[in-house]
Amino acid sequence: MRRLLTAIFLCGTLAWAGAQAALSPGFDVFRLGMSLADLKSALKNNSFFLYSGEPDVSLLTKPNTNLIEVPGITFFTRGVFQVVNGKLYSMSFDLDRDHVDYFGMYTALTKKYGDPTALDPASARWENASVRLSLEKPLTVKYIDMKVFQSLQNQGRAEKAAETLTREKFLENF
């Protein structure tokens, strides 16, 4: 009898785990990895954001990086889209707390993707090798392309190492 109950429990657990959706690389038509041109087209032709076109001025200091911030409609207060090397790298959606609440969003994400891989008082995170989805308080949903993120981290470490070496060489001159 004990073996039968264990088998039923394991089958139920495996069936429940199998019912979880694969982590989505985006929301609606917005997908990590889409081109800048496709992102702009998607922003112009959707009912979630008020995209008015190209900004007059860009103050970004890194080459091959674009940042598009747009006001939201209904469920969104704003969206921020970061493009690196021509591809959408991260999306951040601030949700309207008059229409959605943190607990409701957390419940929906947990129901769809299972328990978060990381949970702290300020955020919950679901992650796989290619996508990180986080829900942050008070009410922000973020998507990050993990391969690009890791590449940027490695690049930052290399730049820091070169900066340290250059500083050390500078100090040796005294």
Backbone hydrogen bonds, N-H to C=O, Kabsch-Sander energy under -0.5 kcal/mol:
donor,donor_aa,acceptor,acceptor_aa,energy
5,L,1,M,-2.5
6,T,2,R,-2.3
7,A,3,R,-2.6
8,I,4,L,-2.5
9,F,5,L,-2.6
10,L,6,T,-2.7
11,C,7,A,-2.5
12,G,8,I,-2.5
13,T,9,F,-2.6
14,L,10,L,-2.8
15,A,11,C,-2.6
16,W,12,G,-2.4
17,A,13,T,-2.7
18,G,14,L,-2.4
19,A,15,A,-1.0
19,A,16,W,-0.5
20,Q,17,A,-1.2
21,A,112,K,-2.8
27,F,30,F,-1.1
30,F,27,F,-2.4
31,R,29,V,-0.6
32,L,25,P,-2.9
33,G,88,L,-2.9
34,M,31,R,-1.9
36,L,86,G,-1.3
39,L,35,S,-2.4
40,K,36,L,-2.5
41,S,37,A,-2.2
42,A,38,D,-2.6
43,L,39,L,-2.5
44,K,40,K,-2.1
45,N,41,S,-1.7
46,N,43,L,-0.8
50,L,71,P,-2.6
51,Y,43,L,-0.5
51,Y,49,F,-0.9
52,S,50,L,-0.6
65,T,62,K,-0.8
66,N,83,V,-2.6
68,I,81,F,-2.9
69,E,67,L,-0.5
70,V,79,G,-2.8
72,G,77,T,-1.8
73,I,48,F,-2.5
75,F,73,I,-1.0
76,F,73,I,-1.6
77,T,94,D,-3.2
78,R,94,D,-1.3
79,G,70,V,-2.6
80,V,92,S,-2.6
81,F,68,I,-3.1
82,Q,90,S,-2.7
83,V,66,N,-3.1
83,V,81,F,-0.5
84,V,87,K,-2.5
85,N,64,N,-3.1
87,K,84,V,-1.7
88,L,34,M,-2.8
89,Y,82,Q,-3.0
90,S,82,Q,-1.7
91,M,143,Y,-2.2
92,S,80,V,-2.4
93,F,141,V,-3.3
94,D,78,R,-2.3
94,D,92,S,-0.5
95,L,93,F,-0.6
95,L,139,L,-2.6
96,D,75,F,-2.8
97,R,95,L,-0.6
99,H,96,D,-1.8
100,V,96,D,-2.0
105,M,101,D,-2.3
106,Y,102,Y,-3.1
107,T,103,F,-2.7
108,A,104,G,-2.2
109,L,105,M,-2.5
110,T,106,Y,-2.6
111,K,107,T,-2.4
112,K,108,A,-1.9
113,Y,109,L,-3.3
114,G,110,T,-2.0
117,T,125,R,-2.3
118,A,125,R,-1.7
120,D,123,S,-2.9
123,S,120,D,-0.7
124,A,135,L,-2.2
125,R,118,A,-2.7
126,W,133,L,-3.2
128,N,131,V,-2.4
132,R,144,I,-2.0
133,L,126,W,-3.3
134,S,142,K,-2.5
135,L,124,A,-2.8
136,E,134,S,-0.5
136,E,140,T,-3.3
137,K,122,A,-2.8
140,T,136,E,-2.6
141,V,93,F,-2.5
142,K,134,S,-2.6
143,Y,91,M,-2.7
144,I,132,R,-2.1
145,D,89,Y,-2.5
146,M,130,S,-1.6
146,M,144,I,-0.8
149,F,145,D,-2.4
150,Q,146,M,-2.7
151,S,147,K,-1.8
152,L,148,V,-2.8
153,Q,149,F,-2.3
154,N,150,Q,-2.5
155,Q,151,S,-2.4
156,G,152,L,-2.4
157,R,153,Q,-2.2
158,A,154,N,-2.2
159,E,155,Q,-2.4
160,K,156,G,-2.3
161,A,157,R,-2.5
162,A,158,A,-2.3
163,E,159,E,-2.4
164,T,160,K,-2.5
165,L,161,A,-2.4
166,T,162,A,-2.6
167,R,163,E,-2.4
168,E,164,T,-2.5
169,K,165,L,-2.3
170,F,166,T,-2.3
171,L,167,R,-2.8
172,E,168,E,-1.8
173,N,169,K,-0.7
173,N,170,F,-1.3
174,F,171,L,-1.5
